[in-house]
Amino acid sequence: PSLAVYAGTLAWAIGYLPTIKKAHLLPASENTLSWTLYTIAALLNVAALTTLEPAVALPPLLALCLSGTIAVLLLSSKRTTKQERPMGSKG
């Protein structure tokens, strides 16, 4: 059973790679609020862990890391975009 959890988690993590790339290159195409809420949910899942057995803890920890990466990319791109606007411009 543990091997199935590890293989499924690896496949799931690999599936995140295109989304991370897209969040980095085209941040406006992703919903920042959704990814931030998903990251908060993942953090709560990690806080609710009662064991650190790898087969149990790996999926929520990986969800926190991956969704957190996307949320940080999106939030930092919003901040950068706001700071780069010239003074007096609207938007």
C-alpha positions as semicolon CSV with decimal commas, in nm:
position;residue;x (nm);y (nm);z (nm)
1;P;0,000;0,000;0,000
2;S;0,282;0,247;0,076
3;L;0,431;0,204;-0,270
4;A;0,095;0,298;-0,424
5;V;0,080;0,611;-0,208
6;Y;0,432;0,712;-0,308
7;A;0,372;0,645;-0,679
8;G;0,042;0,833;-0,677
9;T;0,196;1,124;-0,490
10;L;0,486;1,140;-0,734
11;A;0,249;1,143;-1,032
12;W;0,039;1,413;-0,864
13;A;0,351;1,625;-0,796
14;I;0,470;1,590;-1,155
15;G;0,125;1,706;-1,264
16;Y;0,181;2,030;-1,074
17;L;0,491;2,124;-1,276
18;P;0,304;2,272;-1,575
19;T;0,083;2,472;-1,339
20;I;0,386;2,609;-1,154
21;K;0,544;2,706;-1,486
22;K;0,222;2,873;-1,600
23;A;0,187;3,060;-1,268
24;H;0,540;3,189;-1,314
25;L;0,510;3,290;-1,681
26;L;0,142;3,394;-1,699
27;P;0,033;3,479;-1,345
28;A;-0,280;3,664;-1,461
29;S;-0,419;3,334;-1,593
30;E;-0,440;3,183;-1,243
31;N;-0,677;3,275;-0,961
32;T;-0,470;3,403;-0,670
33;L;-0,749;3,377;-0,414
34;S;-0,818;3,012;-0,498
35;W;-0,452;2,912;-0,467
36;T;-0,413;3,108;-0,142
37;L;-0,718;2,938;0,009
38;Y;-0,594;2,599;-0,110
39;T;-0,260;2,668;0,058
40;I;-0,437;2,759;0,383
41;A;-0,639;2,436;0,361
42;A;-0,318;2,239;0,304
43;L;-0,162;2,408;0,607
44;L;-0,460;2,304;0,818
45;N;-0,425;1,947;0,688
46;V;-0,061;1,943;0,794
47;A;-0,155;2,081;1,136
48;A;-0,413;1,803;1,174
49;L;-0,160;1,522;1,116
50;T;-0,141;1,284;1,408
51;T;0,156;1,089;1,274
52;L;0,460;1,172;1,070
53;E;0,467;0,833;0,903
54;P;0,583;0,913;0,549
55;A;0,296;0,739;0,371
56;V;0,048;0,946;0,573
57;A;0,230;1,279;0,599
58;L;0,378;1,307;0,251
59;P;0,062;1,400;0,054
60;P;-0,045;1,690;0,282
61;L;0,313;1,817;0,315
62;L;0,361;1,806;-0,060
63;A;0,025;1,978;-0,115
64;L;0,139;2,257;0,117
65;C;0,472;2,296;-0,062
66;L;0,333;2,286;-0,415
67;S;0,026;2,503;-0,359
68;G;0,235;2,738;-0,147
69;T;0,483;2,773;-0,431
70;I;0,205;2,868;-0,670
71;A;0,044;3,109;-0,421
72;V;0,379;3,280;-0,356
73;L;0,446;3,312;-0,729
74;L;0,104;3,466;-0,785
75;L;0,119;3,699;-0,484
76;S;0,470;3,817;-0,566
77;S;0,376;3,882;-0,930
78;K;0,082;4,097;-0,817
79;R;0,311;4,295;-0,589
80;T;0,574;4,338;-0,860
81;T;0,312;4,449;-1,112
82;K;0,179;4,714;-0,874
83;Q;0,529;4,844;-0,794
84;E;0,634;4,868;-1,159
85;R;0,350;5,102;-1,264
86;P;0,464;5,456;-1,339
87;M;0,338;5,726;-1,106
88;G;0,016;5,887;-1,218
89;S;-0,096;5,592;-1,428
90;K;-0,428;5,425;-1,368
91;G;-0,483;5,053;-1,335
